[in-house]
Every structure is written in C-alpha cells, then in structure tokens.
Amino acid sequence: MEIIHKIGRRKTAVARVYLSTGKGKITINQRDISDYFPTATLQYKVKQPFTLTNTVDDYDVKVNVYGGGITGQAEAIRLGLSRALCVVDEENRIALKPEGLLTRDPRMVERKKFGQKKARKKFQFSKR
C-alpha cells in the first residue's frame, strides 16, 4: 500500500495526515501522540476512526498540524484520518458516516465589529 495523504480542518487548525501500513504508531509533528496530546480525551478523539473501523494497530500515521488550539487540532486530525480510511476501504464509510466523522464542521470564530466590544457584545449603554 502506498502512502495516503489527506487534509482535515477544524476552526483554524489544518492537519495533513499521511497513512501507511504499519504497527499503529501515531506521530504528530515529529512527536508521539501521548507527548503531543497529554489528555486521554484528545487521544481518544484522534484514535476514534480506528476504533470504529476495527483497524487499531493496522496503520502508521504521520501528521503535520498547525493553527488553532489543541482541541481543534485533534478534531482536524480525526477528520483527516477518517477521510484517509475511506480511501483505503470504502466499507469504512458505513461505520464513520453515522458518527459524523466525515463532516467538516464549518463553525468559525465570528469577527469583531467596529463600534462594539466583541463580535456581538456592545459597549455599555449610558442613558445619562
């Protein structure tokens, strides 16, 4: 199997995922997954596509990720992995689609408007 390259995005985080056959080693920005994502929740989010498709130790993953925070980066990696697993086997789509792992979450931070404190919050109104 050749190396499969897919991109995942979430908020401002962009993850370039490279999937190849191996023993289940996940490397993110030249660091191990447990070093890059210290919490178990974020590690679970990254590994979720593998658990749903029963391919936990079948593939090696190399990821370059930048932008956003750690949660956005973890979800961007998850989307990229899900897309790559669908290229490997079209049957994986049946397991991943109902869980919402193939859907790009379009929600972004709303921009701040001039004359206001934040995107929607206004400055305090003074009657007198």
Backbone as XML, in Angstrom:
<?xml version="1.0"?>
<chain id="A" units="angstrom">
  <residue number="1" name="MET">
    <atom name="N" x="0.843" y="-1.194" z="0.000"/>
    <atom name="CA" x="0.000" y="0.000" z="0.000"/>
    <atom name="C" x="0.878" y="1.245" z="0.000"/>
  </residue>
  <residue number="2" name="GLU">
    <atom name="N" x="0.562" y="2.180" z="-0.857"/>
    <atom name="CA" x="1.301" y="3.438" z="-0.882"/>
    <atom name="C" x="0.807" y="4.360" z="0.239"/>
  </residue>
  <residue number="3" name="ILE">
    <atom name="N" x="1.499" y="5.443" z="0.444"/>
    <atom name="CA" x="1.128" y="6.401" z="1.483"/>
    <atom name="C" x="-0.068" y="7.224" z="0.996"/>
  </residue>
  <residue number="4" name="ILE">
    <atom name="N" x="-1.095" y="7.303" z="1.836"/>
    <atom name="CA" x="-2.292" y="8.076" z="1.500"/>
    <atom name="C" x="-2.212" y="9.407" z="2.237"/>
  </residue>
  <residue number="5" name="HIS">
    <atom name="N" x="-2.409" y="10.502" z="1.489"/>
    <atom name="CA" x="-2.325" y="11.845" z="2.051"/>
    <atom name="C" x="-3.694" y="12.495" z="2.004"/>
  </residue>
  <residue number="6" name="LYS">
    <atom name="N" x="-4.190" y="12.944" z="3.164"/>
    <atom name="CA" x="-5.482" y="13.630" z="3.252"/>
    <atom name="C" x="-5.346" y="14.823" z="4.189"/>
  </residue>
  <residue number="7" name="ILE">
    <atom name="N" x="-6.248" y="15.793" z="4.018"/>
    <atom name="CA" x="-6.226" y="17.007" z="4.838"/>
    <atom name="C" x="-7.513" y="17.083" z="5.649"/>
  </residue>
  <residue number="8" name="GLY">
    <atom name="N" x="-7.364" y="17.454" z="6.927"/>
    <atom name="CA" x="-8.512" y="17.678" z="7.801"/>
    <atom name="C" x="-8.431" y="19.078" z="8.371"/>
  </residue>
  <residue number="9" name="ARG">
    <atom name="N" x="-9.590" y="19.733" z="8.494"/>
    <atom name="CA" x="-9.620" y="21.098" z="9.039"/>
    <atom name="C" x="-10.684" y="21.205" z="10.111"/>
  </residue>
  <residue number="10" name="ARG">
    <atom name="N" x="-10.445" y="22.105" z="11.082"/>
    <atom name="CA" x="-11.419" y="22.415" z="12.126"/>
    <atom name="C" x="-11.061" y="23.776" z="12.688"/>
  </residue>
  <residue number="11" name="LYS">
    <atom name="N" x="-12.009" y="24.730" z="12.675"/>
    <atom name="CA" x="-11.756" y="26.119" z="13.056"/>
    <atom name="C" x="-10.563" y="26.633" z="12.248"/>
  </residue>
  <residue number="12" name="THR">
    <atom name="N" x="-9.456" y="26.986" z="12.877"/>
    <atom name="CA" x="-8.295" y="27.457" z="12.115"/>
    <atom name="C" x="-7.173" y="26.422" z="12.077"/>
  </residue>
  <residue number="13" name="ALA">
    <atom name="N" x="-7.435" y="25.213" z="12.565"/>
    <atom name="CA" x="-6.426" y="24.152" z="12.577"/>
    <atom name="C" x="-6.457" y="23.385" z="11.252"/>
  </residue>
  <residue number="14" name="VAL">
    <atom name="N" x="-5.276" y="23.111" z="10.715"/>
    <atom name="CA" x="-5.141" y="22.334" z="9.482"/>
    <atom name="C" x="-4.203" y="21.161" z="9.753"/>
  </residue>
  <residue number="15" name="ALA">
    <atom name="N" x="-4.677" y="19.948" z="9.450"/>
    <atom name="CA" x="-3.881" y="18.736" z="9.680"/>
    <atom name="C" x="-3.649" y="18.023" z="8.356"/>
  </residue>
  <residue number="16" name="ARG">
    <atom name="N" x="-2.373" y="17.766" z="8.038"/>
    <atom name="CA" x="-2.020" y="16.956" z="6.873"/>
    <atom name="C" x="-1.676" y="15.559" z="7.390"/>
  </residue>
  <residue number="17" name="VAL">
    <atom name="N" x="-2.479" y="14.577" z="6.989"/>
    <atom name="CA" x="-2.374" y="13.211" z="7.511"/>
    <atom name="C" x="-1.784" y="12.297" z="6.438"/>
  </residue>
  <residue number="18" name="TYR">
    <atom name="N" x="-0.760" y="11.518" z="6.821"/>
    <atom name="CA" x="-0.129" y="10.543" z="5.932"/>
    <atom name="C" x="-0.332" y="9.160" z="6.541"/>
  </residue>
  <residue number="19" name="LEU">
    <atom name="N" x="-1.097" y="8.298" z="5.853"/>
    <atom name="CA" x="-1.459" y="6.979" z="6.358"/>
    <atom name="C" x="-0.726" y="5.898" z="5.564"/>
  </residue>
  <residue number="20" name="SER">
    <atom name="N" x="-0.076" y="4.973" z="6.269"/>
    <atom name="CA" x="0.610" y="3.855" z="5.620"/>
    <atom name="C" x="0.454" y="2.613" z="6.490"/>
  </residue>
  <residue number="21" name="THR">
    <atom name="N" x="0.640" y="1.442" z="5.885"/>
    <atom name="CA" x="0.524" y="0.199" z="6.660"/>
    <atom name="C" x="1.665" y="0.122" z="7.668"/>
  </residue>
  <residue number="22" name="GLY">
    <atom name="N" x="1.361" y="-0.410" z="8.844"/>
    <atom name="CA" x="2.376" y="-0.491" z="9.887"/>
    <atom name="C" x="1.851" y="-1.162" z="11.137"/>
  </residue>
  <residue number="23" name="LYS">
    <atom name="N" x="2.334" y="-0.689" z="12.289"/>
    <atom name="CA" x="2.005" y="-1.320" z="13.565"/>
    <atom name="C" x="1.217" y="-0.414" z="14.503"/>
  </residue>
  <residue number="24" name="GLY">
    <atom name="N" x="0.620" y="0.664" z="13.996"/>
    <atom name="CA" x="-0.227" y="1.513" z="14.825"/>
    <atom name="C" x="0.486" y="2.674" z="15.485"/>
  </residue>
  <residue number="25" name="LYS">
    <atom name="N" x="1.634" y="3.078" z="14.964"/>
    <atom name="CA" x="2.385" y="4.212" z="15.537"/>
    <atom name="C" x="1.817" y="5.523" z="15.006"/>
  </residue>
  <residue number="26" name="ILE">
    <atom name="N" x="1.450" y="6.429" z="15.914"/>
    <atom name="CA" x="0.899" y="7.735" z="15.532"/>
    <atom name="C" x="1.907" y="8.808" z="15.932"/>
  </residue>
  <residue number="27" name="THR">
    <atom name="N" x="2.401" y="9.556" z="14.936"/>
    <atom name="CA" x="3.372" y="10.622" z="15.164"/>
    <atom name="C" x="2.761" y="11.943" z="14.727"/>
  </residue>
  <residue number="28" name="ILE">
    <atom name="N" x="2.761" y="12.929" z="15.635"/>
    <atom name="CA" x="2.197" y="14.240" z="15.341"/>
    <atom name="C" x="3.301" y="15.274" z="15.510"/>
  </residue>
  <residue number="29" name="ASN">
    <atom name="N" x="3.639" y="15.983" z="14.424"/>
    <atom name="CA" x="4.725" y="16.980" z="14.430"/>
    <atom name="C" x="6.021" y="16.404" z="15.009"/>
  </residue>
  <residue number="30" name="GLN">
    <atom name="N" x="6.417" y="15.232" z="14.538"/>
    <atom name="CA" x="7.620" y="14.509" z="14.965"/>
    <atom name="C" x="7.619" y="14.154" z="16.456"/>
  </residue>
  <residue number="31" name="ARG">
    <atom name="N" x="6.444" y="14.127" z="17.080"/>
    <atom name="CA" x="6.328" y="13.736" z="18.487"/>
    <atom name="C" x="5.294" y="12.624" z="18.604"/>
  </residue>
  <residue number="32" name="ASP">
    <atom name="N" x="5.410" y="11.805" z="19.634"/>
    <atom name="CA" x="4.451" y="10.731" z="19.861"/>
    <atom name="C" x="3.108" y="11.328" z="20.287"/>
  </residue>
  <residue number="33" name="ILE">
    <atom name="N" x="2.026" y="10.592" z="20.050"/>
    <atom name="CA" x="0.684" y="11.108" z="20.361"/>
    <atom name="C" x="0.523" y="11.406" z="21.851"/>
  </residue>
  <residue number="34" name="SER">
    <atom name="N" x="1.128" y="10.570" z="22.715"/>
    <atom name="CA" x="0.989" y="10.789" z="24.160"/>
    <atom name="C" x="1.754" y="12.034" z="24.619"/>
  </residue>
  <residue number="35" name="ASP">
    <atom name="N" x="2.801" y="12.412" z="23.880"/>
    <atom name="CA" x="3.527" y="13.640" z="24.209"/>
    <atom name="C" x="2.781" y="14.870" z="23.698"/>
  </residue>
  <residue number="36" name="TYR">
    <atom name="N" x="2.218" y="14.774" z="22.489"/>
    <atom name="CA" x="1.570" y="15.934" z="21.867"/>
    <atom name="C" x="0.208" y="16.220" z="22.501"/>
  </residue>
  <residue number="37" name="PHE">
    <atom name="N" x="-0.589" y="15.162" z="22.728"/>
    <atom name="CA" x="-1.893" y="15.304" z="23.384"/>
    <atom name="C" x="-1.836" y="14.595" z="24.732"/>
  </residue>
  <residue number="38" name="PRO">
    <atom name="N" x="-1.567" y="15.324" z="25.829"/>
    <atom name="CA" x="-1.399" y="14.671" z="27.126"/>
    <atom name="C" x="-2.698" y="14.106" z="27.713"/>
  </residue>
  <residue number="39" name="THR">
    <atom name="N" x="-3.856" y="14.683" z="27.363"/>
    <atom name="CA" x="-5.106" y="14.212" z="27.955"/>
    <atom name="C" x="-5.661" y="13.013" z="27.182"/>
  </residue>
  <residue number="40" name="ALA">
    <atom name="N" x="-6.317" y="12.125" z="27.915"/>
    <atom name="CA" x="-6.879" y="10.909" z="27.316"/>
    <atom name="C" x="-8.029" y="11.239" z="26.365"/>
  </residue>
  <residue number="41" name="THR">
    <atom name="N" x="-8.756" y="12.324" z="26.631"/>
    <atom name="CA" x="-9.890" y="12.712" z="25.784"/>
    <atom name="C" x="-9.431" y="13.048" z="24.374"/>
  </residue>
  <residue number="42" name="LEU">
    <atom name="N" x="-8.354" y="13.822" z="24.264"/>
    <atom name="CA" x="-7.847" y="14.203" z="22.950"/>
    <atom name="C" x="-7.246" y="13.007" z="22.222"/>
  </residue>
  <residue number="43" name="GLN">
    <atom name="N" x="-6.581" y="12.119" z="22.957"/>
    <atom name="CA" x="-6.037" y="10.898" z="22.348"/>
    <atom name="C" x="-7.169" y="10.021" z="21.825"/>
  </residue>
  <residue number="44" name="TYR">
    <atom name="N" x="-8.277" y="9.966" z="22.577"/>
    <atom name="CA" x="-9.444" y="9.190" z="22.144"/>
    <atom name="C" x="-10.030" y="9.773" z="20.858"/>
  </residue>
  <residue number="45" name="LYS">
    <atom name="N" x="-10.106" y="11.106" z="20.789"/>
    <atom name="CA" x="-10.643" y="11.757" z="19.591"/>
    <atom name="C" x="-9.820" y="11.416" z="18.356"/>
  </residue>
  <residue number="46" name="VAL">
    <atom name="N" x="-8.507" y="11.410" z="18.506"/>
    <atom name="CA" x="-7.631" y="11.102" z="17.375"/>
    <atom name="C" x="-7.776" y="9.640" z="16.950"/>
  </residue>
  <residue number="47" name="LYS">
    <atom name="N" x="-7.898" y="8.728" z="17.928"/>
    <atom name="CA" x="-7.957" y="7.290" z="17.628"/>
    <atom name="C" x="-9.360" y="6.791" z="17.299"/>
  </residue>
  <residue number="48" name="GLN">
    <atom name="N" x="-10.363" y="7.656" z="17.416"/>
    <atom name="CA" x="-11.758" y="7.253" z="17.211"/>
    <atom name="C" x="-12.031" y="6.605" z="15.846"/>
  </residue>
  <residue number="49" name="PRO">
    <atom name="N" x="-11.510" y="7.135" z="14.719"/>
    <atom name="CA" x="-11.768" y="6.467" z="13.438"/>
    <atom name="C" x="-11.249" y="5.026" z="13.391"/>
  </residue>
  <residue number="50" name="PHE">
    <atom name="N" x="-10.115" y="4.761" z="14.067"/>
    <atom name="CA" x="-9.559" y="3.413" z="14.077"/>
    <atom name="C" x="-10.435" y="2.456" z="14.894"/>
  </residue>
  <residue number="51" name="THR">
    <atom name="N" x="-10.937" y="2.919" z="16.049"/>
    <atom name="CA" x="-11.765" y="2.048" z="16.890"/>
    <atom name="C" x="-13.091" y="1.723" z="16.205"/>
  </residue>
  <residue number="52" name="LEU">
    <atom name="N" x="-13.655" y="2.686" z="15.482"/>
    <atom name="CA" x="-14.939" y="2.441" z="14.805"/>
    <atom name="C" x="-14.795" y="1.483" z="13.622"/>
  </residue>
  <residue number="53" name="THR">
    <atom name="N" x="-13.623" y="1.497" z="12.972"/>
    <atom name="CA" x="-13.419" y="0.627" z="11.809"/>
    <atom name="C" x="-12.642" y="-0.653" z="12.155"/>
  </residue>
  <residue number="54" name="ASN">
    <atom name="N" x="-12.349" y="-0.867" z="13.444"/>
    <atom name="CA" x="-11.619" y="-2.052" z="13.926"/>
    <atom name="C" x="-10.257" y="-2.214" z="13.237"/>
  </residue>
  <residue number="55" name="THR">
    <atom name="N" x="-9.513" y="-1.110" z="13.096"/>
    <atom name="CA" x="-8.180" y="-1.139" z="12.476"/>
    <atom name="C" x="-7.172" y="-0.437" z="13.385"/>
  </residue>
  <residue number="56" name="VAL">
    <atom name="N" x="-7.194" y="-0.780" z="14.675"/>
    <atom name="CA" x="-6.407" y="-0.035" z="15.663"/>
    <atom name="C" x="-4.907" y="-0.124" z="15.413"/>
  </residue>
  <residue number="57" name="ASP">
    <atom name="N" x="-4.355" y="-1.319" z="15.188"/>
    <atom name="CA" x="-2.907" y="-1.482" z="15.029"/>
    <atom name="C" x="-2.506" y="-1.848" z="13.602"/>
  </residue>
  <residue number="58" name="ASP">
    <atom name="N" x="-3.283" y="-1.415" z="12.619"/>
    <atom name="CA" x="-3.013" y="-1.791" z="11.229"/>
    <atom name="C" x="-2.221" y="-0.747" z="10.461"/>
  </residue>
  <residue number="59" name="TYR">
    <atom name="N" x="-2.280" y="0.517" z="10.880"/>
    <atom name="CA" x="-1.691" y="1.598" z="10.094"/>
    <atom name="C" x="-0.787" y="2.485" z="10.940"/>
  </residue>
  <residue number="60" name="ASP">
    <atom name="N" x="0.286" y="2.975" z="10.302"/>
    <atom name="CA" x="1.122" y="4.015" z="10.896"/>
    <atom name="C" x="0.633" y="5.351" z="10.379"/>
  </residue>
  <residue number="61" name="VAL">
    <atom name="N" x="0.615" y="6.355" z="11.259"/>
    <atom name="CA" x="0.106" y="7.679" z="10.903"/>
    <atom name="C" x="1.173" y="8.715" z="11.199"/>
  </residue>
  <residue number="62" name="LYS">
    <atom name="N" x="1.419" y="9.579" z="10.220"/>
    <atom name="CA" x="2.312" y="10.725" z="10.397"/>
    <atom name="C" x="1.480" y="11.965" z="10.120"/>
  </residue>
  <residue number="63" name="VAL">
    <atom name="N" x="1.502" y="12.923" z="11.040"/>
    <atom name="CA" x="0.645" y="14.099" z="10.917"/>
    <atom name="C" x="1.473" y="15.362" z="11.067"/>
  </residue>
  <residue number="64" name="ASN">
    <atom name="N" x="1.219" y="16.328" z="10.180"/>
    <atom name="CA" x="1.715" y="17.692" z="10.355"/>
    <atom name="C" x="0.486" y="18.557" z="10.611"/>
  </residue>
  <residue number="65" name="VAL">
    <atom name="N" x="0.453" y="19.210" z="11.763"/>
    <atom name="CA" x="-0.719" y="20.013" z="12.125"/>
    <atom name="C" x="-0.261" y="21.377" z="12.609"/>
  </residue>
  <residue number="66" name="TYR">
    <atom name="N" x="-1.000" y="22.412" z="12.230"/>
    <atom name="CA" x="-0.688" y="23.771" z="12.670"/>
    <atom name="C" x="-1.969" y="24.575" z="12.779"/>
  </residue>
  <residue number="67" name="GLY">
    <atom name="N" x="-1.909" y="25.661" z="13.549"/>
    <atom name="CA" x="-3.048" y="26.563" z="13.704"/>
    <atom name="C" x="-4.011" y="26.080" z="14.763"/>
  </residue>
  <residue number="68" name="GLY">
    <atom name="N" x="-4.763" y="27.015" z="15.333"/>
    <atom name="CA" x="-5.802" y="26.677" z="16.296"/>
    <atom name="C" x="-5.257" y="26.201" z="17.628"/>
  </residue>
  <residue number="69" name="GLY">
    <atom name="N" x="-6.162" y="25.683" z="18.456"/>
    <atom name="CA" x="-5.795" y="25.135" z="19.763"/>
    <atom name="C" x="-5.694" y="23.622" z="19.684"/>
  </residue>
  <residue number="70" name="ILE">
    <atom name="N" x="-5.464" y="22.990" z="20.838"/>
    <atom name="CA" x="-5.229" y="21.545" z="20.825"/>
    <atom name="C" x="-6.500" y="20.762" z="20.487"/>
  </residue>
  <residue number="71" name="THR">
    <atom name="N" x="-7.669" y="21.238" z="20.933"/>
    <atom name="CA" x="-8.915" y="20.528" z="20.623"/>
    <atom name="C" x="-9.221" y="20.610" z="19.138"/>
  </residue>
  <residue number="72" name="GLY">
    <atom name="N" x="-9.065" y="21.791" z="18.557"/>
    <atom name="CA" x="-9.286" y="21.958" z="17.123"/>
    <atom name="C" x="-8.314" y="21.123" z="16.310"/>
  </residue>
  <residue number="73" name="GLN">
    <atom name="N" x="-7.079" y="21.035" z="16.774"/>
    <atom name="CA" x="-6.079" y="20.221" z="16.078"/>
    <atom name="C" x="-6.438" y="18.742" z="16.154"/>
  </residue>
  <residue number="74" name="ALA">
    <atom name="N" x="-6.895" y="18.284" z="17.323"/>
    <atom name="CA" x="-7.272" y="16.874" z="17.473"/>
    <atom name="C" x="-8.442" y="16.532" z="16.547"/>
  </residue>
  <residue number="75" name="GLU">
    <atom name="N" x="-9.415" y="17.429" z="16.442"/>
    <atom name="CA" x="-10.573" y="17.171" z="15.590"/>
    <atom name="C" x="-10.216" y="17.284" z="14.115"/>
  </residue>
  <residue number="76" name="ALA">
    <atom name="N" x="-9.241" y="18.121" z="13.776"/>
    <atom name="CA" x="-8.764" y="18.203" z="12.393"/>
    <atom name="C" x="-8.060" y="16.910" z="12.000"/>
  </residue>
  <residue number="77" name="ILE">
    <atom name="N" x="-7.256" y="16.357" z="12.913"/>
    <atom name="CA" x="-6.574" y="15.083" z="12.660"/>
    <atom name="C" x="-7.608" y="13.972" z="12.493"/>
  </residue>
  <residue number="78" name="ARG">
    <atom name="N" x="-8.637" y="13.993" z="13.324"/>
    <atom name="CA" x="-9.696" y="12.979" z="13.241"/>
    <atom name="C" x="-10.384" y="12.992" z="11.878"/>
  </residue>
  <residue number="79" name="LEU">
    <atom name="N" x="-10.666" y="14.178" z="11.350"/>
    <atom name="CA" x="-11.302" y="14.289" z="10.035"/>
    <atom name="C" x="-10.368" y="13.777" z="8.936"/>
  </residue>
  <residue number="80" name="GLY">
    <atom name="N" x="-9.092" y="14.151" z="9.013"/>
    <atom name="CA" x="-8.124" y="13.689" z="8.024"/>
    <atom name="C" x="-7.962" y="12.171" z="8.029"/>
  </residue>
  <residue number="81" name="LEU">
    <atom name="N" x="-7.928" y="11.580" z="9.232"/>
    <atom name="CA" x="-7.817" y="10.126" z="9.359"/>
    <atom name="C" x="-9.051" y="9.432" z="8.798"/>
  </residue>
  <residue number="82" name="SER">
    <atom name="N" x="-10.222" y="9.986" z="9.080"/>
    <atom name="CA" x="-11.463" y="9.391" z="8.587"/>
    <atom name="C" x="-11.499" y="9.405" z="7.067"/>
  </residue>
  <residue number="83" name="ARG">
    <atom name="N" x="-11.070" y="10.506" z="6.469"/>
    <atom name="CA" x="-11.036" y="10.607" z="5.009"/>
    <atom name="C" x="-10.043" y="9.608" z="4.417"/>
  </residue>
  <residue number="84" name="ALA">
    <atom name="N" x="-8.893" y="9.444" z="5.085"/>
    <atom name="CA" x="-7.880" y="8.507" z="4.592"/>
    <atom name="C" x="-8.364" y="7.064" z="4.688"/>
  </residue>
  <residue number="85" name="LEU">
    <atom name="N" x="-9.056" y="6.720" z="5.768"/>
    <atom name="CA" x="-9.561" y="5.356" z="5.936"/>
    <atom name="C" x="-10.640" y="5.032" z="4.904"/>
  </residue>
  <residue number="86" name="CYS">
    <atom name="N" x="-11.379" y="6.035" z="4.455"/>
    <atom name="CA" x="-12.384" y="5.813" z="3.406"/>
    <atom name="C" x="-11.722" y="5.520" z="2.065"/>
  </residue>
  <residue number="87" name="VAL">
    <atom name="N" x="-10.523" y="6.075" z="1.841"/>
    <atom name="CA" x="-9.790" y="5.776" z="0.609"/>
    <atom name="C" x="-9.246" y="4.355" z="0.657"/>
  </residue>
  <residue number="88" name="VAL">
    <atom name="N" x="-8.790" y="3.921" z="1.837"/>
    <atom name="CA" x="-8.246" y="2.570" z="2.000"/>
    <atom name="C" x="-9.328" y="1.534" z="1.695"/>
  </residue>
  <residue number="89" name="ASP">
    <atom name="N" x="-10.495" y="1.690" z="2.333"/>
    <atom name="CA" x="-11.593" y="0.742" z="2.135"/>
    <atom name="C" x="-12.902" y="1.508" z="2.170"/>
  </residue>
  <residue number="90" name="GLU">
    <atom name="N" x="-13.689" y="1.378" z="1.116"/>
    <atom name="CA" x="-14.958" y="2.109" z="1.009"/>
    <atom name="C" x="-15.977" y="1.639" z="2.048"/>
  </residue>
  <residue number="91" name="GLU">
    <atom name="N" x="-15.786" y="0.434" z="2.590"/>
    <atom name="CA" x="-16.690" y="-0.091" z="3.625"/>
    <atom name="C" x="-16.572" y="0.705" z="4.929"/>
  </residue>
  <residue number="92" name="ASN">
    <atom name="N" x="-15.428" y="1.346" z="5.159"/>
    <atom name="CA" x="-15.233" y="2.141" z="6.374"/>
    <atom name="C" x="-16.193" y="3.315" z="6.440"/>
  </residue>
  <residue number="93" name="ARG">
    <atom name="N" x="-16.639" y="3.791" z="5.281"/>
    <atom name="CA" x="-17.563" y="4.924" z="5.210"/>
    <atom name="C" x="-18.867" y="4.625" z="5.961"/>
  </residue>
  <residue number="94" name="ILE">
    <atom name="N" x="-19.304" y="3.368" z="5.903"/>
    <atom name="CA" x="-20.558" y="2.960" z="6.555"/>
    <atom name="C" x="-20.457" y="3.114" z="8.075"/>
  </residue>
  <residue number="95" name="ALA">
    <atom name="N" x="-19.273" y="2.859" z="8.637"/>
    <atom name="CA" x="-19.077" y="2.984" z="10.088"/>
    <atom name="C" x="-18.838" y="4.430" z="10.509"/>
  </residue>
  <residue number="96" name="LEU">
    <atom name="N" x="-18.154" y="5.212" z="9.656"/>
    <atom name="CA" x="-17.746" y="6.566" z="10.047"/>
    <atom name="C" x="-18.823" y="7.629" z="9.807"/>
  </residue>
  <residue number="97" name="LYS">
    <atom name="N" x="-19.621" y="7.467" z="8.766"/>
    <atom name="CA" x="-20.606" y="8.490" z="8.384"/>
    <atom name="C" x="-21.668" y="8.727" z="9.463"/>
  </residue>
  <residue number="98" name="PRO">
    <atom name="N" x="-22.284" y="7.677" z="10.055"/>
    <atom name="CA" x="-23.310" y="7.932" z="11.082"/>
    <atom name="C" x="-22.772" y="8.628" z="12.334"/>
  </residue>
  <residue number="99" name="GLU">
    <atom name="N" x="-21.476" y="8.452" z="12.611"/>
    <atom name="CA" x="-20.869" y="9.096" z="13.781"/>
    <atom name="C" x="-20.513" y="10.557" z="13.514"/>
  </residue>
  <residue number="100" name="GLY">
    <atom name="N" x="-20.643" y="11.001" z="12.265"/>
    <atom name="CA" x="-20.351" y="12.397" z="11.914"/>
    <atom name="C" x="-18.878" y="12.693" z="11.745"/>
  </residue>
  <residue number="101" name="LEU">
    <atom name="N" x="-18.059" y="11.660" z="11.521"/>
    <atom name="CA" x="-16.614" y="11.863" z="11.419"/>
    <atom name="C" x="-16.170" y="12.281" z="10.016"/>
  </residue>
  <residue number="102" name="LEU">
    <atom name="N" x="-17.058" y="12.239" z="9.046"/>
    <atom name="CA" x="-16.697" y="12.650" z="7.689"/>
    <atom name="C" x="-17.222" y="14.042" z="7.363"/>
  </residue>
  <residue number="103" name="THR">
    <atom name="N" x="-17.856" y="14.691" z="8.319"/>
    <atom name="CA" x="-18.436" y="16.009" z="8.102"/>
    <atom name="C" x="-17.467" y="17.084" z="8.556"/>
  </residue>
  <residue number="104" name="ARG">
    <atom name="N" x="-17.176" y="18.027" z="7.680"/>
    <atom name="CA" x="-16.320" y="19.172" z="8.029"/>
    <atom name="C" x="-17.161" y="20.143" z="8.832"/>
  </residue>
  <residue number="105" name="ASP">
    <atom name="N" x="-16.768" y="20.423" z="10.072"/>
    <atom name="CA" x="-17.501" y="21.341" z="10.933"/>
    <atom name="C" x="-17.219" y="22.771" z="10.469"/>
  </residue>
  <residue number="106" name="PRO">
    <atom name="N" x="-18.213" y="23.485" z="9.955"/>
    <atom name="CA" x="-17.950" y="24.794" z="9.350"/>
    <atom name="C" x="-17.865" y="25.951" z="10.343"/>
  </residue>
  <residue number="107" name="ARG">
    <atom name="N" x="-18.116" y="25.687" z="11.627"/>
    <atom name="CA" x="-18.172" y="26.796" z="12.595"/>
    <atom name="C" x="-16.803" y="27.435" z="12.798"/>
  </residue>
  <residue number="108" name="MET">
    <atom name="N" x="-16.750" y="28.736" z="12.610"/>
    <atom name="CA" x="-15.528" y="29.505" z="12.789"/>
    <atom name="C" x="-15.806" y="30.636" z="13.787"/>
  </residue>
  <residue number="109" name="VAL">
    <atom name="N" x="-14.765" y="31.268" z="14.272"/>
    <atom name="CA" x="-14.920" y="32.395" z="15.187"/>
    <atom name="C" x="-15.438" y="33.587" z="14.395"/>
  </residue>
  <residue number="110" name="GLU">
    <atom name="N" x="-16.492" y="34.214" z="14.921"/>
    <atom name="CA" x="-17.061" y="35.389" z="14.255"/>
    <atom name="C" x="-16.149" y="36.586" z="14.483"/>
  </residue>
  <residue number="111" name="ARG">
    <atom name="N" x="-15.996" y="37.408" z="13.454"/>
    <atom name="CA" x="-15.069" y="38.524" z="13.572"/>
    <atom name="C" x="-15.631" y="39.638" z="14.451"/>
  </residue>
  <residue number="112" name="LYS">
    <atom name="N" x="-14.713" y="40.411" z="15.056"/>
    <atom name="CA" x="-15.096" y="41.554" z="15.872"/>
    <atom name="C" x="-15.514" y="42.702" z="14.961"/>
  </residue>
  <residue number="113" name="LYS">
    <atom name="N" x="-16.613" y="43.388" z="15.341"/>
    <atom name="CA" x="-17.092" y="44.528" z="14.555"/>
    <atom name="C" x="-16.651" y="45.835" z="15.215"/>
  </residue>
  <residue number="114" name="PHE">
    <atom name="N" x="-16.428" y="46.846" z="14.384"/>
    <atom name="CA" x="-16.039" y="48.150" z="14.920"/>
    <atom name="C" x="-17.238" y="48.771" z="15.644"/>
  </residue>
  <residue number="115" name="GLY">
    <atom name="N" x="-16.949" y="49.596" z="16.662"/>
    <atom name="CA" x="-18.017" y="50.213" z="17.449"/>
    <atom name="C" x="-18.632" y="49.259" z="18.454"/>
  </residue>
  <residue number="116" name="GLN">
    <atom name="N" x="-18.064" y="48.063" z="18.578"/>
    <atom name="CA" x="-18.552" y="47.079" z="19.546"/>
    <atom name="C" x="-17.369" y="46.526" z="20.328"/>
  </residue>
  <residue number="117" name="LYS">
    <atom name="N" x="-17.707" y="45.946" z="21.505"/>
    <atom name="CA" x="-16.660" y="45.404" z="22.363"/>
    <atom name="C" x="-16.087" y="44.100" z="21.792"/>
  </residue>
  <residue number="118" name="LYS">
    <atom name="N" x="-16.983" y="43.204" z="21.316"/>
    <atom name="CA" x="-16.590" y="41.935" z="20.711"/>
    <atom name="C" x="-17.422" y="41.715" z="19.452"/>
  </residue>
  <residue number="119" name="ALA">
    <atom name="N" x="-17.603" y="40.471" z="19.048"/>
    <atom name="CA" x="-18.354" y="40.192" z="17.823"/>
    <atom name="C" x="-19.815" y="40.606" z="17.957"/>
  </residue>
  <residue number="120" name="ARG">
    <atom name="N" x="-20.406" y="40.284" z="19.104"/>
    <atom name="CA" x="-21.820" y="40.625" z="19.316"/>
    <atom name="C" x="-22.045" y="41.522" z="20.513"/>
  </residue>
  <residue number="121" name="LYS">
    <atom name="N" x="-21.126" y="41.494" z="21.480"/>
    <atom name="CA" x="-21.275" y="42.305" z="22.688"/>
    <atom name="C" x="-21.050" y="43.773" z="22.361"/>
  </residue>
  <residue number="122" name="LYS">
    <atom name="N" x="-21.918" y="44.611" z="22.886"/>
    <atom name="CA" x="-21.820" y="46.061" z="22.654"/>
    <atom name="C" x="-21.133" y="46.726" z="23.850"/>
  </residue>
  <residue number="123" name="PHE">
    <atom name="N" x="-20.699" y="47.968" z="23.655"/>
    <atom name="CA" x="-20.206" y="48.753" z="24.774"/>
    <atom name="C" x="-21.381" y="49.076" z="25.684"/>
  </residue>
  <residue number="124" name="GLN">
    <atom name="N" x="-21.099" y="49.320" z="26.975"/>
    <atom name="CA" x="-22.164" y="49.587" z="27.935"/>
    <atom name="C" x="-22.885" y="50.879" z="27.560"/>
  </residue>
  <residue number="125" name="PHE">
    <atom name="N" x="-24.218" y="50.828" z="27.556"/>
    <atom name="CA" x="-25.043" y="51.993" z="27.202"/>
    <atom name="C" x="-25.261" y="52.844" z="28.424"/>
  </residue>
  <residue number="126" name="SER">
    <atom name="N" x="-25.030" y="54.144" z="28.277"/>
    <atom name="CA" x="-25.257" y="55.080" z="29.385"/>
    <atom name="C" x="-26.337" y="56.070" z="28.959"/>
  </residue>
  <residue number="127" name="LYS">
    <atom name="N" x="-27.424" y="56.052" z="29.722"/>
    <atom name="CA" x="-28.554" y="56.936" z="29.387"/>
    <atom name="C" x="-28.232" y="58.378" z="29.711"/>
  </residue>
  <residue number="128" name="ARG">
    <atom name="N" x="-27.518" y="58.623" z="30.827"/>
    <atom name="CA" x="-27.168" y="59.992" z="31.213"/>
    <atom name="C" x="-25.674" y="60.128" z="31.390"/>
  </residue>
</chain>
